[in-house]
Amino acid sequence: MARYLFAYEVKSTGRKGEFSWTADSEEAARELVHAKITDFEFTEPEDIVVGDLLEVKETTGNQYYECEGCSA
């Protein structure tokens, strides 16, 4: 497993941001992060564009990851 960090944009407002998700593959992470961003931004799925993959981090070892509520 790895943590995938993606850029995203809210089409209706032009707001841009970054969001990450832990998954077995980039494709799975991209699909799951889309749903989470939609919920986080209080909008419809078609209003969110998940863009470039910015970073991949392995999830093994003693690494610390903040939840979205903790880091917001």
C-alpha positions as CSV (number, residue, x, y, z in Angstrom):
1,M,0.0,0.0,0.0
2,A,1.0,3.6,-0.6
3,R,-0.4,7.1,0.0
4,Y,-1.2,8.9,-3.2
5,L,-1.3,12.7,-3.3
6,F,-3.4,14.3,-6.0
7,A,-4.1,17.8,-7.2
8,Y,-7.8,18.6,-7.7
9,E,-10.0,21.4,-8.8
10,V,-13.6,22.4,-8.1
11,K,-14.9,23.4,-11.6
12,S,-17.7,25.6,-10.4
13,T,-15.5,27.8,-8.2
14,G,-12.1,27.3,-9.6
15,R,-10.8,26.3,-6.2
16,K,-7.7,24.1,-6.3
17,G,-6.3,21.9,-3.6
18,E,-4.5,18.7,-2.8
19,F,-5.8,15.5,-1.2
20,S,-4.3,12.1,-0.5
21,W,-5.6,8.6,-0.1
22,T,-4.1,5.2,0.8
23,A,-4.7,2.4,-1.6
24,D,-3.1,-0.6,-3.4
25,S,-2.8,1.3,-6.7
26,E,-3.0,4.7,-8.2
27,E,-6.2,3.9,-10.0
28,A,-8.0,2.8,-6.8
29,A,-6.7,5.8,-4.9
30,R,-7.8,8.2,-7.7
31,E,-11.4,6.7,-7.6
32,L,-11.6,6.8,-3.8
33,V,-10.1,10.2,-3.4
34,H,-12.6,11.6,-5.9
35,A,-15.5,10.5,-3.7
36,K,-13.8,11.9,-0.6
37,I,-13.1,15.3,-2.2
38,T,-16.7,15.5,-3.4
39,D,-17.8,15.0,0.2
40,F,-15.2,17.3,1.6
41,E,-16.1,20.1,-0.8
42,F,-19.9,19.7,-0.4
43,T,-20.5,19.4,-4.1
44,E,-21.5,17.0,-6.9
45,P,-19.1,14.4,-8.3
46,E,-19.1,16.0,-11.8
47,D,-17.9,19.3,-10.2
48,I,-14.6,17.7,-9.1
49,V,-11.6,17.1,-11.4
50,V,-8.9,15.0,-9.9
51,G,-5.7,16.1,-11.6
52,D,-2.0,15.1,-11.5
53,L,-0.5,12.6,-9.1
54,L,1.9,14.8,-7.1
55,E,3.5,12.3,-4.8
56,V,3.5,8.7,-3.7
57,K,4.7,7.7,-0.2
58,E,5.0,4.2,1.2
59,T,2.9,3.5,4.2
60,T,5.3,1.1,5.9
61,G,7.5,2.0,8.9
62,N,6.9,4.5,11.6
63,Q,5.5,7.3,9.5
64,Y,2.8,9.6,10.9
65,Y,-0.2,10.6,8.7
66,E,-2.8,13.2,9.8
67,C,-6.5,12.6,9.1
68,E,-8.2,15.2,7.0
69,G,-10.0,16.6,10.1
70,C,-6.7,17.0,11.9
71,S,-4.9,18.7,9.1
72,A,-7.6,21.1,8.1
